[in-house]
């Protein structure tokens, strides 16, 4: 079996250790564990608590922090989710067993390379993961003629290109700022979030919140997603403030309008639902803050942390919990642990944006509190969900 092949005897897909039976299992676990470790490591370097990092040859700089939160943690969740969703969409198996384990090993090699290796070796270890993971997804969609979701493979291709640009900058081959490809990658993941969220949030709300009546307007959805893409392009292409500002504000307004029509207020007692609505709203907040940044009223960091910590991490934890519960045969009900996880990540988002807005103490306590909430949120997911992800489904079904 090659790393790019998806062919495997049907009986083999239901045997072996449960963690290798579907993509969400190892990738969610690795992503959450990595997220819980990476931010404390970054904080320790940022505050100068472990100066011996240099002697250990660990590369924990600002570029590492930006890259690993997006291409490390974020991409692991995206791939795990898409492998699981594509199996549901098409009825064809995405990588399992040895193939899946090899892809996880490739992802881990990238993380070690970015942490320990010089730039050329780090690039060689890190860059191949996205195209190697995208190819089986494309094969599955082609087998099922699932053209509706081809764009997701296209976005993975663009993420591979932006990651290549990042490494070219690190190697001195390109003179762009290191943040440029990271910003592009953030927007690409936000587009995935927005597109998938448009499909599932109203449906989950209707099914999970009795008495709710989410209103879906496909034409408005398309206009909203189009404005989001235009806003992303406007930021990356440095549209002037007079053009980018109104464009981003209009995109944000349509997102909030759609959330209102999706009956977001009916989800307040349903943590598995309100986390998705609130995290989706952070996309609007990020666009507003980026508009203000273009007018030089706040820093660009404020908007991008709203998009990453608020929207990306919030939706990641919301979908990781929901996917894990559903695909391990458990009820789609959030208990105290899940509610705590969601509250912690939202608190981290509010506190991190607050620090970017200048609300900080001389000791950096707000930043530390934001990092602590992040770490506790992802660590709690690992502790609570490790048994779910490493044991067979309760209902005996494959996956």
N, C-alpha and C positions, 0 to 999 in steps of 0.2 A: 504493500500500500504506500503510495507516495504522499508527501505532505500536501499536495494540491488535489488529490483525488478524494471523492466523497463515496466511492464504491466500497461496500463492506457487506458481508453476508448478513441478511436480516436478523437471524437468530443472535448474532454477536452483539447487536445493538442493545439487547436487554440483559446482557451478562456483564461480568466484571464489576469493579467497584462503582457504586452509584454516582460518585462525583464526576465520572467521565461519561455519563449517560445523556447529557444535554448541555449545551453551551453555557447556560446561565450559571450552572453549579460552580465550576472552577473559576470562571471569570469574575463572577460577583464576589466570591470569597477572596480571590487575590486582590481585586480592586479595593475592597473595603479594608483588608489588612494593610495594604500599601498606603491607602489614604490615612489610616490611623497612625502609621509610622512616619510618613513623609513630612507632615506638617510639624510635629515635634522636632524632627531633625532640622528642618528649615529654621524654626524658631531658635533652636540652640545655636545655629550658625549666625543667624541674624543678630542675636543679642551678644554674641561673642563668648558664650559659655563654654564652648569646647574648641579652643584654638588649636588643639592637637589634630583637628581635621586635616590641616595642611600636611602634617607628617604622615597621616594615614592615606593621603592622596585621594580623599573623597572630594568629588566635585559638587559641592552643595552651594552653588551661587544662585543669583537671582534668575539667570537663564535656566538653570536646572529646575528651580521651583516652578517657573512658568511652564516649561516643557512637560514636566512629569505630571502636573495636575491635569493637563489636557491630553497629551499623547500617551501618558502612562495610565493613570487612574480612569480618566474619562473614556478613552478608547476601549479599555478592557470591558467596561460596562456596555458601551455601544455594541461591541461585537457579541458579547454574551446575550444581550437582548435580541439583536437581529438574528442570531442563530436560532434562538428559541421561537421568536415570532415567525421566522421564515418556515420553520417546521409546521407551525399552525396554519400559516397562509397557504402553503403548497401541498402539504401531506408528504413531502419528501424530506428525508433525514439530512440535516446539516452535520458537520463533523462530530463524531463521537469516539469514545475509547482512545485508541492509540493516536489517531489523527488529531483529536481534540487535545490530548496530552502534549503532543508535539507543538501545537500552536501555543499552548500555555507556556511551554518551555521557551519558545521563541520570544514571547512577551517578557518572560522573566530575564532572559538574556539581555534584552534591551534595557531593562531597569538596572541591571548590574553594570552594563556598559556605560550608561549615562552617569552612574554614580562613581565608577572606579576607573574607567578607561580613558585614554587620550582621545581627542575629538575624532580622528579618523576611524579608530576601532569602535568608538561609541556609535558613530554613524552606521558602520557596517553591521553592528549588532541590533541597532534599534530600527532602522528604516524598513527592513524587509517585512516586519510584522503586518503592517496595514495591507499591502497588496497581497500577501500570502493568505491573510484572513478573508479578504474580499473575494478572492477567486472562487472558493467553494460556494459562497453565497450567490454569486452570479450563476454558477452552474445549476444550483437548485432552482433559481428563478427562471432560467432558460428551459429547464426540463418541464416546469409547470406552466410555461408561457405566462409568467406572472409579471407582465409589462408594467403594471401599475406601480410596482416597487423597484423598478430598475434605477430610479433616481437615487435611491439609497446607496446602491453600489457606486453610482457616479459621485456621490458626496464622499464616500470612502476614498475614491480615486483622487479627489481634490485634496483630501486630508493627507494622502501620501505625498502629493506634490508639495503642499505647504510644509510638511515635515522635512522633505528634501531641501527646501529653501532654507529652513532653520539650520540644518546641518551644513549647508553651503556657507552660510554666514559664520558659523562656528569655525569652519576651516579656512576662513578668510577669502573664499572664492566670490563672495557677494557682499556688497557694501550696505545693504539695507539694515535698518535697526533690527535687533534680535526679536523685538516685540512684534514686528510686522506679521511674520507667519503665524505667531501665536494668536494674534488678534483674528487673523483669517480663520484659524482652526476653531476658535471659540464661536465665531459667527456660524461656521458650518455645522457645529454641534447644536447650536441654538436653532438652526433651521430644521435639523432632524427632530429636535424636541417639539418645535412648533407644529411640524407636519404630523407627527405621530399623535401629539396631544390633541390636535384638531379632530382626529379620528376617534380617539378613545375616551377623552375626558367627558364629553356629553353622554356617550353610551354608558360609561361606568356610573355617571351621576344618575342617569335614568334608572339603571338597574339596582344601584346601591343606596339611593336616598328616597325612601317612600314618599310620595306626594310631590316630588320634584318634577319640573316640566322644562328641561333644557330645550331651547329653541336653536336649531341648527339651520343656518342659511349658507348653502354651498357657495353662492356667488360672493357673499361677504367674506367667507373664509378664504377664497382664492385671492380677493383683493388684499386682505390683511397679510397673507403670506407673501404676496408679491411686494407689498410695501416694506415688509421685513427684509426681504432679499435686497431691495433697492437701498434701504437704509444701510445694510451691511456693506454693499458696494460703495455707497457714498462715503462711509467712514474710511474704508480701505483705500479709496481713490482720492481721499482728501478733498471732497466737495467743499466749497466755501460755506461758511456758517449760515449765510442767508438761505442756502438751498438745503443743506443737510439738516439744520435745526427743524424747520417746519416738516420736512419729510419724516424725520424720526419721531416727532411729536404726534403726527397723524398716525403713524404705524402703532405707536403706543396707545393712542386713543381707541383705535379699532380693536386692539387686543383686549383692552378693558371692557369695551362694549360687548364683545363676544363672551367674555367671562360672565358678565352680568346676565346676558341672555342664556348662558348655560346654567343659570340658577345656582351660582356659586354659594349664595347665602343658605341654600338648603343643605349644604354639606357640613355645616359647622359642628355637628355632633358625630361626624363620620371621618375619623382621622385619615383613613386610606383615600378619602376623596378630597378633604380640604387641603392636604399636603400637595396634591396635584394642581388644584386651582391656585393656591397661594404661590407655588413655585412658578406656574405659568405667568402669574401677574408680575413676577420679578423680571420677566423679559421686558415688559412695558416700563418698569422702573429703570432698568438698564438703559433703554433707549432714551428716556427722558434725561437721565444723568449724562449720557454721551452727547445729547444735544446741548446741555449746559456746559459740558466740557469744550465743545467746539466754540461756544461763546466765551470760553475762558473764565467761567464762573466756578467750576469745580475741576478736579483732576480727572483725567481719563481713567485712572485706576479705580475711581469710584464706580463708574459705569460698568467696567469689566468685572469688578468683584460682585456687583449686583447680578450680572449675567452668569458668573461662574459659581459663586458660593450660594447665592439665592436661588437662581433658576436651575443651573446644571446639577449642583449637588442635591438640591431639594427634590428635583424630579428623579435623580438617580436613586436616592434612598426610597422615595415613594414607589418607584417601579421595581426596585430590587426586593422590597418587602412583598409587594403585591404578586410579582412574578413567582417568587419563591413559595409563598403560601399556596397560590393556585396550582403551580406545577409540581408540588409535592403532595397534593391531595388534601390540603388543609383548608379550613373555612377562611373566606376572605373577610376576616374580622381583625381589627387592630386592638391589641390589648394595651396594658400599661407600658410594656417595653417599647412597642412601636410608637405609641404617642410620645414617649420620652425621646426617642430617636428623632422624630420629626420636630419636636420643640427645640431640641439641641441644635439641629442644623439651621433652623430658622433664626434662632438666637445668634448663632455664629454669623449668619449673613447680615443681620441688622448691626451687630457690633463691628464687623469688618468694614461695612460701608461707612459706619460712623467714624472709624479711624481715618478712612480716606477723606472724609469731610472735615477732618481736623479735630474731632472730639476724642482727645487722648490725654493721658496724664504724662508727667515727666518720666515716670517709670515704665511707660508702655503697658499699663495694666489692662486697658481695653483690648489691645491687640492680643495679649496673652489670654484674656478671657474668651475672645473669639476663637483662638486656636484651641483652647481647652474644650469648648463646646463642640467644635468640629471633631476633635480627636475622640471625645467621649461618644459622640453620635455614631461614628463609624466603628469604633471598638465595640460598642453595644450591639451593633448589627452582627459583628463577627461572633461575639459570645452567644447571642440568642439564636442566630441562624446557622451556626456551624453544624449542629446536629441535623437540621432540616436538609442542608445541602449535601451531607455526606452519608445519608441513609436513603433506602428506597422509598418511593412514593407510598403513602399510606393506603391508597386505593388499588395498589398493585399494577397500575398502568405503566407503560414504558415512559422513560424520560426522566 
